[in-house]
Amino acid sequence: MRHLPFTFATIGLLLSACGDGGSTATTEPTRVNALETPSALPFGAPDFSKITDADFRPAILRGMEEQLAEVRAITSNPEPPTFENTIVALERSGQLLTRASAIFYNLTGSATNDSLQALRAELAPKLAAHADAIGMDPDLFARIKVVYENSDGLDAVDKRLVERYYQRFVRGGALLDDESKQRLKAINEELSSLGTAFGDNILKEVTASAIIVDDQAQLDGLTDAEIEAAATAAKEKGLDGKWLIALRNTTQQPALAALKDRSLRERIFKASVARNAKGDALDNRKNIARQAQLRAQKAALLGFPNWAAYVMDDQMAKTPEAVIQLLGDMAPVAARNAKAEAAKLQAMIDKQGGGFTLQPWDWDFYAEQVRKAEYDLDEAAVKPYLEFDTVLWNGVFYSAGKLFGLTFKERHDLPVYHPDVRVFDIIGPDGAAIGLFYGDYFARDNKQGGAWMSSFVDQSTLLGQQPVITQNCNYVKPADGQPCLLSWDDVTTLFHEFGHALHGMLSQQKYPYFSGTATATDFVEFPSQFNENWALEPSVFANYAKHHATGEPMPADLVAKLRKSTRFNQGYATTEYLAAALLDIAWHTLPADAPLVEDVEAFEKAALARYGLDLQQVPPRYKSCYFSHIWSGGGYAANYYAYMWSEVLEADAFAWFTANGGMTAANGEKFRATVLSVGGSRDGATMFRDLTGRDPQVGPLLKKRGLL
């Protein structure tokens, strides 16, 4: 997952996606605010040795004032509107706001505290109003419209920038009458506050729902290192002599694959699915029902039948019908495979004399046993060969070197916001540093769940900026002196998020609007999912899959089993994803006149039953009340389908790579030139054709997932 870049073009989406905050703190009069001038560190990296929480409020407020003044200068310009004095001037505007917001939102995601959370809540309506003040400025839109109507003489990139601005303003309400604009502004402000509250509740639930174990015997099945990490986590909470298992943001939890104690598995699963829906202060049900209603009303104001239609009109998919056809056609195939997998798991339970019917908290545990039986693959046998640092340096970084000529050099001279954060120079093929890469890999209570890429600085030749990219994961931090051993899913996550990072690192765009990952959401996951393929590329895999203690390579028979097992359990994996994606669509195809959803659980059940995905043993990857992607997490509302849409692209593109020589520098250069460097300056369909010479086909994906 990637977070939206911090530019004027995306500030409105950012507000509803990431939320925002509240504090009355002010800086001391004699102190210089470190955010109000560009950082003197390499590439404008944030100087965390000088930045304090108290800096954000005045910097962001002043940033809004400065940008409004810059917009007034544009609209009051007596010269006729031109591309340079209107569009380019807008691209240059808001640099203080962008700089301060980028750091602020990265911290509220990665290392937040009560002060920052409060500030998000305070700033949410202010930033929403700010975005609307610009996006609905009739004088500004009038100038943009003149440039748009006279853009035929511009080159392709400049012309696309004009078109995107025009469309952005129209989609933001520029053509509405005054009464409708006021209603839209009110909706936007309320949505921003609701999104913030949703995210705050999710973060607080991390602590509230953590599982405390009193008896170490219940942890049978976990490795010694995992048990020690759980003891350390409990000790940090003042719970000496106990063990703490924190919940990740997905429905299923990693520990369920290993824990032998069925009662503990059930306890963990039920705690997971009950998150933010327990009738307490952290309950998100009324919040999401209201968000869905407001989004539908906003779509109606803008001339669309529902929020999904509004969102997808600006994506590759274009319509909800196209998405529903793709996902709906896959649903019965995935469900059929999942039911067949469930039968195998039940057979394993019966063979062992279990005497119970398979439940969702049993799935991963018995799937591991079936995997061992059918593929003779034990996840515990794989992990010792997947030590985090080795995977990072000899896998992720190594593959970037083979494809794009990049190298990485860790540096320890730059201040960071948490001791776990690491900083690397990104070094191009000519040996010169082209930017910085921040890696934040371990879970914390004050860090949101999941994995994502973002940026402190976006590349732009117009602004003279080179990329400062961030990558976040949530691996369990090992106890001191112990290795961080990854599951295979963890490895693919690392490669996935680094694919987003490469999109930011290798951007070569003039305008911030088009920088890096600033593409359609159903295209942006293409580079990240494509990058996952290199995890199993033989030369890459052999370079990192080595025993953490002995350095011996993973045995050939274990490698073969791992490769064979990648199609294992794909019925379940596809079904849980489709269930979440279609749940997203169900919420966002509600019409504006639909009554407020009062029974969220019944709504979920009906939505999944519509596609034959109401499978008790295969819950959605995210249930509504902790589905951060669509209610507060990065602009994926009515867009969660993008992962599957993009997977069609990546599977077909990888088939093209394979047919054309595979992992070569020449193919890497073509991928860089046609996709990674292009950002949003071309539409996704055109970029895909530039790479492969044709439109995408779904066959390679079905083959890859073993669903044919």
C-alpha positions in Angstrom: 0.0 0.0 0.0 1.2 3.5 -0.7 0.1 6.8 0.9 -0.8 9.7 -1.3 2.0 12.2 -2.0 1.6 15.6 -0.3 0.8 17.9 -3.2 -2.0 20.4 -3.8 -3.5 18.0 -6.2 -4.0 15.3 -3.6 -4.5 17.3 -0.4 -8.3 16.9 -0.5 -8.0 13.1 -0.8 -5.4 13.0 1.9 -7.8 14.6 4.4 -10.4 12.0 4.0 -7.9 9.2 3.7 -5.4 9.9 6.4 -7.3 12.1 8.9 -5.9 15.1 10.7 -5.6 16.6 14.4 -5.9 19.1 17.6 -3.8 21.0 20.1 -3.6 24.5 21.4 0.1 24.3 21.8 2.1 27.2 20.3 5.9 27.7 19.8 7.8 29.9 22.2 8.3 33.4 20.6 12.1 33.2 20.7 12.3 29.8 19.1 12.8 29.2 15.3 10.2 26.8 13.9 12.3 24.2 12.1 9.5 23.5 9.6 9.1 27.0 8.3 12.2 26.9 6.2 13.5 24.1 4.0 15.8 21.7 5.8 19.5 22.1 5.2 20.1 18.3 5.4 20.8 16.3 2.2 17.9 16.3 -0.2 15.8 18.4 2.3 15.4 15.4 4.7 13.5 16.4 7.8 15.8 17.5 10.7 14.2 15.5 13.5 16.8 16.9 15.9 15.1 20.3 15.6 11.5 19.5 14.9 9.1 19.4 17.9 5.4 18.5 18.1 4.7 22.1 18.8 6.1 23.1 15.4 3.4 21.5 13.3 0.4 23.6 14.2 1.9 27.0 13.4 3.7 25.7 10.3 0.6 24.1 8.8 -1.6 27.1 9.6 1.0 29.4 8.1 1.4 27.1 5.2 -2.3 27.4 4.4 -2.1 31.2 4.7 0.8 31.3 2.3 -0.8 29.1 -0.2 -4.0 31.1 -0.2 -1.9 34.3 -0.7 -0.2 32.5 -3.7 -3.5 31.6 -5.2 -4.7 35.2 -4.7 -1.6 36.4 -6.6 -2.6 34.1 -9.4 -6.2 35.2 -9.6 -5.3 38.9 -9.4 -2.7 38.7 -12.1 -3.8 41.3 -14.7 -2.1 39.3 -17.5 -4.3 36.9 -19.5 -4.2 33.3 -18.1 -1.4 31.2 -19.5 0.0 27.8 -18.7 3.0 29.4 -16.8 1.2 32.1 -14.8 -1.7 29.8 -13.8 -0.9 26.1 -13.9 2.8 26.2 -13.2 2.2 28.8 -10.6 -0.2 26.5 -8.9 2.4 23.7 -9.0 4.8 26.0 -7.2 2.3 27.0 -4.5 2.0 25.6 -1.0 5.5 24.4 -0.5 5.5 25.1 3.3 2.2 23.3 3.7 3.4 20.4 1.6 6.7 20.1 3.6 5.1 20.4 7.0 2.1 18.1 6.1 4.4 15.4 4.7 6.4 15.1 7.9 3.3 15.4 10.1 1.3 12.7 8.4 4.3 10.4 8.3 4.7 10.8 12.0 1.0 10.3 12.8 1.2 7.0 11.0 4.6 5.8 12.2 5.3 7.4 15.6 2.2 9.2 16.9 1.3 10.4 20.4 -1.7 12.0 22.1 -0.6 15.5 21.1 -0.2 14.6 17.4 -3.5 12.7 17.4 -5.3 15.7 18.9 -3.7 18.0 16.3 -5.0 15.8 13.5 -8.5 16.2 14.8 -8.2 19.9 15.1 -6.6 20.4 11.7 -9.0 18.0 9.8 -11.8 20.5 9.2 -9.4 23.4 8.7 -7.5 21.5 5.9 -10.7 20.4 4.3 -11.9 24.0 4.2 -8.6 25.1 2.8 -8.7 22.5 0.0 -12.3 23.7 -0.8 -11.3 27.3 -0.7 -8.9 26.7 -3.5 -10.8 24.0 -5.3 -14.0 26.0 -5.5 -12.4 29.4 -6.1 -14.4 30.7 -9.1 -11.7 33.2 -10.2 -9.0 30.5 -10.1 -11.2 28.0 -12.0 -12.0 30.7 -14.6 -8.3 31.0 -15.4 -7.8 27.3 -15.5 -10.7 27.0 -17.9 -9.2 29.5 -20.2 -5.9 27.6 -20.3 -7.7 24.3 -20.7 -9.7 25.7 -23.7 -6.4 26.9 -25.3 -4.1 24.0 -24.6 -3.7 22.5 -28.0 -0.3 24.0 -28.6 1.2 22.5 -25.4 3.4 19.4 -25.4 1.9 16.2 -24.2 2.9 16.4 -20.5 1.9 20.0 -20.2 -1.4 19.4 -21.9 -2.1 16.5 -19.6 -1.3 18.6 -16.6 -3.9 21.2 -17.7 -6.5 18.5 -18.3 -5.8 17.0 -14.9 -6.2 20.3 -13.2 -9.4 21.1 -15.0 -10.9 17.7 -14.2 -9.7 18.0 -10.6 -11.5 21.2 -10.1 -14.7 20.0 -11.9 -14.6 16.8 -9.7 -14.1 19.0 -6.7 -17.3 21.0 -7.3 -16.1 24.0 -9.4 -19.2 23.9 -11.6 -21.7 23.7 -8.7 -23.9 26.6 -7.8 -23.2 28.5 -4.5 -25.7 26.6 -2.4 -24.4 23.2 -3.6 -20.8 24.4 -3.0 -21.7 25.2 0.6 -23.3 21.8 1.1 -20.2 20.1 -0.4 -17.9 22.0 1.9 -19.9 20.9 4.9 -19.8 17.3 3.7 -16.0 17.5 3.2 -15.4 18.9 6.6 -17.6 16.2 8.3 -15.9 13.4 6.3 -12.4 14.6 7.3 -13.4 14.6 11.0 -15.0 11.2 10.7 -12.0 9.8 9.0 -9.7 11.1 11.7 -11.9 9.7 14.4 -12.0 6.3 12.7 -8.2 6.2 12.5 -7.8 7.2 16.1 -10.1 4.5 17.2 -8.2 1.9 15.2 -4.9 3.0 16.8 -6.3 2.9 20.3 -7.8 -0.6 19.7 -4.3 -1.9 19.1 -3.7 -1.6 22.8 -7.2 -2.4 23.9 -7.4 -5.7 22.0 -3.9 -7.0 22.6 -4.0 -10.6 23.9 -2.4 -11.2 27.3 -1.4 -14.8 28.0 -0.7 -15.9 31.6 0.6 -19.4 30.9 3.6 -20.0 28.6 2.3 -23.5 27.9 -0.5 -21.9 25.8 2.2 -20.6 23.5 3.2 -24.1 22.4 3.9 -23.9 18.6 5.6 -20.5 18.6 9.4 -20.4 18.3 11.5 -19.5 21.3 12.3 -16.2 19.7 8.6 -15.4 19.2 7.8 -16.3 22.8 10.7 -14.2 24.1 9.4 -11.3 21.9 5.9 -11.7 23.4 7.4 -11.6 26.9 9.3 -8.5 26.1 6.2 -6.8 24.7 4.3 -7.7 27.9 7.2 -6.4 30.1 7.1 -3.1 28.3 3.5 -2.8 29.4 4.4 -3.5 33.0 3.2 -7.1 32.8 6.2 -9.0 33.9 5.7 -12.8 33.8 3.1 -12.6 31.1 3.1 -12.7 27.3 1.5 -10.2 24.9 0.3 -10.9 21.4 -0.6 -7.7 19.5 -3.1 -7.8 16.7 -2.2 -6.9 13.2 -4.8 -5.0 11.1 -6.0 -8.0 9.1 -8.7 -10.3 10.2 -6.4 -13.4 10.4 -3.4 -13.2 12.7 0.1 -14.6 12.1 0.2 -16.5 15.4 -2.9 -18.6 14.4 -0.8 -20.7 12.0 1.5 -22.0 14.8 -0.4 -22.0 18.1 -1.5 -25.5 19.1 -3.8 -24.3 21.9 -7.2 -24.1 20.1 -8.8 -22.1 22.9 -6.1 -19.4 22.5 -6.5 -19.4 18.7 -10.3 -18.9 19.2 -9.6 -16.1 21.7 -7.3 -14.3 19.3 -9.6 -14.6 16.3 -12.7 -13.4 18.1 -10.8 -10.5 19.5 -9.6 -9.6 16.0 -13.1 -9.7 14.4 -14.7 -7.8 17.3 -12.3 -4.8 17.0 -14.1 -1.4 16.9 -17.5 -3.0 17.1 -18.1 -3.7 20.7 -20.4 -0.9 21.7 -17.7 1.0 23.5 -16.0 4.4 22.8 -13.9 2.8 20.1 -16.9 1.4 18.1 -16.7 2.5 14.5 -20.1 1.3 13.2 -22.0 4.7 13.3 -18.9 6.4 11.9 -18.7 4.2 8.8 -22.4 4.3 8.2 -22.3 8.1 8.2 -19.2 8.2 6.0 -20.9 6.0 3.5 -24.0 8.2 3.5 -22.0 11.4 3.2 -20.0 10.0 0.3 -23.1 9.0 -1.6 -24.5 12.5 -1.1 -21.3 14.1 -2.3 -21.4 11.9 -5.4 -24.9 12.9 -6.1 -24.0 16.6 -5.8 -21.3 16.0 -8.4 -23.6 14.2 -10.8 -22.8 10.5 -10.1 -25.2 7.8 -8.9 -22.9 6.7 -6.1 -19.4 7.1 -4.6 -18.0 4.2 -6.5 -19.1 5.7 -9.8 -17.5 9.0 -8.9 -14.2 7.4 -7.9 -13.9 4.9 -10.8 -14.7 7.5 -13.4 -11.2 8.8 -12.7 -9.5 5.4 -12.7 -8.5 2.8 -15.3 -11.7 0.8 -14.5 -14.0 3.8 -15.4 -17.2 2.1 -14.0 -18.3 0.0 -11.0 -19.8 -2.4 -13.5 -16.3 -3.2 -14.9 -14.9 -3.8 -11.5 -17.9 -6.0 -10.4 -17.5 -8.0 -13.5 -13.8 -8.7 -12.9 -14.3 -9.5 -9.2 -17.7 -11.2 -9.6 -16.4 -13.5 -12.3 -13.5 -14.6 -10.0 -15.7 -15.0 -6.9 -17.4 -18.4 -7.7 -14.0 -19.8 -8.9 -12.3 -18.6 -5.7 -15.1 -19.8 -3.4 -15.2 -23.2 -5.1 -11.4 -23.6 -4.5 -11.8 -22.4 -0.9 -14.5 -25.0 -0.2 -12.2 -27.7 -1.6 -9.4 -26.5 0.6 -11.8 -26.5 3.6 -12.6 -30.1 2.9 -8.9 -31.0 3.1 -8.5 -29.2 6.4 -11.6 -30.9 7.8 -10.2 -34.3 6.7 -6.9 -33.5 8.5 -8.9 -32.6 11.7 -10.9 -35.8 11.5 -7.8 -37.9 10.8 -6.3 -36.6 14.0 -9.5 -37.3 16.0 -10.2 -33.6 16.5 -13.9 -34.1 17.0 -14.9 -30.6 15.9 -15.9 -28.7 12.7 -13.3 -26.4 11.1 -13.7 -22.8 12.3 -11.9 -19.7 10.9 -9.5 -19.7 13.9 -8.5 -23.2 12.8 -7.8 -22.5 9.2 -4.2 -21.3 9.2 -3.2 -23.9 11.8 -4.5 -26.8 9.8 -3.5 -25.2 6.5 0.1 -25.4 7.7 -0.4 -29.1 8.4 -1.9 -29.8 5.0 0.9 -27.8 3.5 3.4 -30.0 5.2 1.5 -33.1 4.2 0.9 -32.2 0.5 4.1 -30.2 -0.1 6.2 -31.4 2.8 6.8 -27.7 3.6 7.0 -26.5 7.2 6.9 -22.7 7.6 9.1 -23.1 10.7 11.7 -24.8 8.5 11.7 -21.9 6.0 12.0 -19.0 8.5 15.6 -19.6 9.5 16.7 -18.9 6.0 14.8 -15.6 5.8 16.6 -13.3 8.2 15.4 -9.7 7.7 18.6 -7.9 7.1 19.8 -10.5 4.6 16.5 -10.4 2.7 16.7 -6.6 2.6 20.3 -6.3 1.5 20.8 -9.4 -0.6 17.3 -9.7 -1.9 15.4 -6.4 -2.1 18.3 -4.1 -2.7 20.2 -6.7 -4.8 17.2 -7.1 -7.3 17.0 -3.2 -7.6 20.7 -3.3 -8.5 20.3 -6.0 -11.2 17.3 -4.3 -12.8 18.0 -0.6 -12.4 21.6 -0.3 -11.4 20.8 1.1 -7.9 22.9 0.6 -4.8 22.2 1.6 -1.2 24.5 2.8 1.5 23.4 3.0 5.0 24.2 6.2 6.8 24.1 7.1 10.5 24.6 10.8 10.5 21.0 11.9 9.9 18.5 12.3 12.7 15.5 10.0 12.8 12.1 10.1 14.6 12.6 6.7 16.3 15.7 4.7 17.1 14.5 1.8 14.9 14.4 3.9 11.8 17.3 3.4 9.3 18.4 5.7 6.5 20.1 4.8 3.2 21.6 6.8 0.4 19.9 5.8 -2.9 22.9 5.7 -5.4 22.2 5.7 -9.1 24.1 3.8 -11.9 26.6 6.6 -12.2 27.6 6.4 -8.6 25.9 9.6 -7.5 23.3 9.8 -4.8 19.8 10.5 -6.1 17.9 10.6 -2.9 17.3 9.0 0.5 15.4 6.0 1.7 14.0 5.6 5.3 13.1 2.1 6.5 10.9 1.7 9.6 10.3 -2.0 9.9 9.1 -3.0 13.4 5.7 -2.8 15.0 5.0 -0.3 17.9 1.9 0.7 19.8 2.1 4.2 18.4 2.3 3.0 14.8 -0.6 2.1 12.5 -0.8 -1.5 11.4 0.0 -2.9 8.0 2.7 -1.9 5.6 3.0 1.2 3.4 5.3 3.5 1.4 5.2 7.3 1.6 7.6 10.2 1.2 9.0 13.2 3.0 10.0 14.8 -0.3 8.6 14.1 -3.8 10.9 14.3 -6.8 10.3 17.4 -9.0 12.7 19.1 -11.4 10.4 22.2 -11.3 11.1 22.5 -7.6 14.6 21.2 -7.7 13.7 18.2 -5.5 15.0 14.7 -5.3 13.1 11.9 -3.6 13.1 11.2 0.1 11.1 8.0 0.4 9.8 6.0 3.4 8.9 2.4 3.8 7.0 1.0 6.9 6.3 -2.5 7.9 5.1 -4.1 11.2 7.4 -7.0 11.8 7.7 -8.3 15.4 10.9 -6.8 16.8 13.0 -9.7 18.2 14.5 -9.7 21.6 18.0 -8.3 21.9 20.6 -10.6 20.3 17.9 -12.6 18.4 17.5 -12.6 14.6 14.4 -11.2 13.0 13.1 -14.2 11.0 10.5 -13.6 8.4 7.6 -15.7 7.1 7.3 -16.0 3.3 4.4 -13.5 3.4 6.6 -11.1 5.3 9.2 -11.4 2.5 6.7 -10.7 -0.3 5.4 -7.7 1.7 9.0 -6.3 1.9 9.4 -6.7 -1.9 5.9 -5.3 -2.5 6.4 -2.1 -0.5 9.8 -1.6 -2.0 8.1 -1.7 -5.4 6.2 1.4 -4.3 9.4 2.9 -3.1 11.1 2.3 -6.5 8.2 4.2 -8.1 9.1 7.2 -5.9 12.9 6.8 -6.2 13.0 6.5 -10.0 10.5 9.3 -10.8 11.7 11.7 -13.4 9.0 14.3 -13.6 9.0 18.1 -13.8 5.7 18.6 -12.0 4.9 17.5 -8.4 1.4 16.6 -9.7 2.8 13.7 -11.6 5.6 12.6 -9.3 6.2 9.0 -8.3 3.1 7.1 -7.2 0.7 10.0 -8.2 -1.2 7.7 -10.6 -4.6 6.2 -10.7 -5.1 3.9 -7.6 -5.9 0.9 -9.8 -2.5 1.4 -11.5 -0.3 2.3 -8.6 -0.3 -1.2 -7.1 1.1 -2.6 -10.4 4.8 -1.7 -9.8 4.6 -2.9 -6.2 2.9 -6.2 -7.0 5.2 -6.7 -10.0 8.2 -6.3 -7.7 7.1 -9.3 -5.6 8.0 -11.6 -8.5 11.7 -11.0 -7.9 11.5 -12.6 -4.4 11.4 -16.0 -6.1 13.6 -15.2 -9.1 16.4 -17.9 -8.9 19.4 -15.6 -8.8 17.8 -13.3 -6.3 16.5 -16.0 -4.1 19.8 -17.8 -4.0 21.5 -14.6 -2.9 19.4 -14.0 0.2 17.8 -17.4 1.3 20.6 -18.4 3.6 20.5 -19.8 7.1 20.9 -17.0 9.6 23.4 -18.9 11.8 25.4 -20.9 9.3 25.1 -19.0 6.1 24.2 -22.2 4.3 21.8 -21.7 1.3 18.3 -23.1 1.6 18.5 -26.7 0.6 17.3 -27.4 -3.0 14.5 -29.7 -1.9 13.1 -27.0 0.5 13.4 -24.4 -2.3 11.4 -26.6 -4.6 8.7 -27.2 -1.9 8.5 -23.4 -1.3 8.0 -22.7 -5.0 5.4 -25.4 -5.4 3.5 -24.2 -2.3 3.1 -20.6 -3.6 -0.2 -21.8 -5.2 -1.3 -23.5 -2.0 -4.3 -22.0 -0.2 -5.0 -19.6 -3.1 -8.8 -20.3 -2.9 -8.8 -18.9 0.7 -6.4 -16.0 -0.1 -8.4 -15.0 -3.2 -11.8 -15.4 -1.4 -10.8 -13.3 1.7 -9.5 -10.5 -0.6 -12.6 -10.6 -2.9 -14.8 -10.5 0.1 -13.2 -7.3 1.4 -13.1 -5.7 -2.1 -16.8 -6.4 -2.8 -17.7 -5.3 0.7 -16.0 -2.0 -0.2 -18.0 -1.8 -3.4 -21.3 -2.6 -1.5 -20.7 0.3 0.9 -19.9 2.7 -1.9 -22.6 1.8 -4.4 -25.3 2.9 -1.9 -27.4 5.7 -3.5 -27.7 9.2 -1.8 -31.3 8.5 -0.8 -30.5 5.2 0.9 -31.3 5.2 4.7 -28.4 5.1 7.1 -27.1 1.6 7.6 -28.0 0.7 11.2 -27.0 -3.0 11.2 -23.5 -3.2 9.9 -23.2 -6.9 10.4 -26.4 -7.6 8.5 -25.2 -5.3 5.7 -21.9 -7.2 5.5 -23.6 -10.6 5.4 -26.0 -9.5 2.6 -23.2 -8.0 0.6 -21.1 -11.1 0.7 -24.0 -13.5 0.1 -24.7 -11.6 -3.2 -21.5 -13.0 -4.6 -21.5 -16.4 -2.9 -18.7 -15.2 -0.5 -20.7 -15.4 2.7 -18.4 -18.3 3.9 -18.3 -18.7 7.7 -14.9 -20.3 7.5 -13.4 -17.6 5.2 -14.0 -14.2 6.7 -13.1 -11.0 4.7 -9.5 -9.9 5.0 -10.9 -6.8 6.6 -14.3 -6.4 8.2 -15.9 -3.0 7.9 -15.1 -1.6 11.3 -11.3 -2.0 11.0 -11.1 -1.6 7.2 -8.7 1.3 7.3 -8.0 1.3 3.6 -11.5 2.5 2.8 -12.4 4.6 5.9 -9.1 6.4 6.8 -6.1 4.8 5.1 -4.8 6.3 1.9 -7.6 6.9 -0.6 -8.8 3.4 -1.2 -12.5 4.1 -0.7 -14.2 2.3 -3.6 -10.7 1.5 -4.7 -9.7 -1.6 -2.8 -10.4 -3.5 -5.9 -7.2 -1.9 -7.2 -5.0 -4.6 -5.9 -6.7 -7.3 -8.1 -6.9 -4.9 -11.0 -3.2 -4.2 -10.7 -2.5 -7.9 -10.2 -3.9 -8.5 -13.7 -1.4 -6.0 -15.0 1.6 -7.3 -13.1 1.0 -11.0 -13.9 0.7 -10.1 -17.6 3.7 -7.8 -17.4 5.8 -10.5 -15.7 4.7 -12.9 -18.5 6.1 -10.4 -20.9 9.3 -10.1 -19.0 9.7 -13.9 -18.9 9.1 -14.1 -22.7 11.7 -11.4 -23.3 14.7 -12.6 -21.3 13.5 -12.2 -17.7 15.5 -10.2 -15.2 17.9 -8.2 -17.4 19.2 -4.7 -17.2 17.6 -4.0 -20.6 14.1 -5.1 -19.4 14.6 -3.1 -16.2 15.5 0.0 -18.2 12.3 -0.4 -20.3 10.2 -0.8 -17.1 11.9 2.3 -15.6 11.4 4.3 -18.8 7.8 3.3 -19.5 6.4 3.0 -16.0 8.5 3.9 -13.0 9.9 7.2 -14.2 6.6 8.3 -15.8 4.5 8.8 -12.7 1.1 10.2 -13.6 2.2 12.0 -16.7 0.5 9.3 -18.9 -2.6 7.2 -18.3 -2.2 3.7 -17.0 -3.5 1.9 -20.1 -1.0 3.8 -22.3 1.9 3.0 -19.9 1.1 -0.7 -20.0 0.9 -0.7 -23.8 4.2 1.2 -23.9 5.8 -1.6 -21.9 4.3 -4.7 -23.4 2.9 -3.5 -26.8 -0.6 -4.7 -26.0 -3.6 -4.5 -23.6 -3.5 -6.6 -20.4 -4.9 -10.1 -20.3 -6.4 -11.9 -17.3 -5.1 -15.4 -18.2 -1.6 -15.0 -16.6 -3.2 -14.0 -13.3 -5.5 -17.0 -13.2 -2.6 -19.3 -14.0 -0.4 -17.7 -11.4 -3.0 -18.2 -8.7 -3.7 -21.7 -9.8 -7.4 -20.9 -10.4 -7.7 -22.2 -13.9 
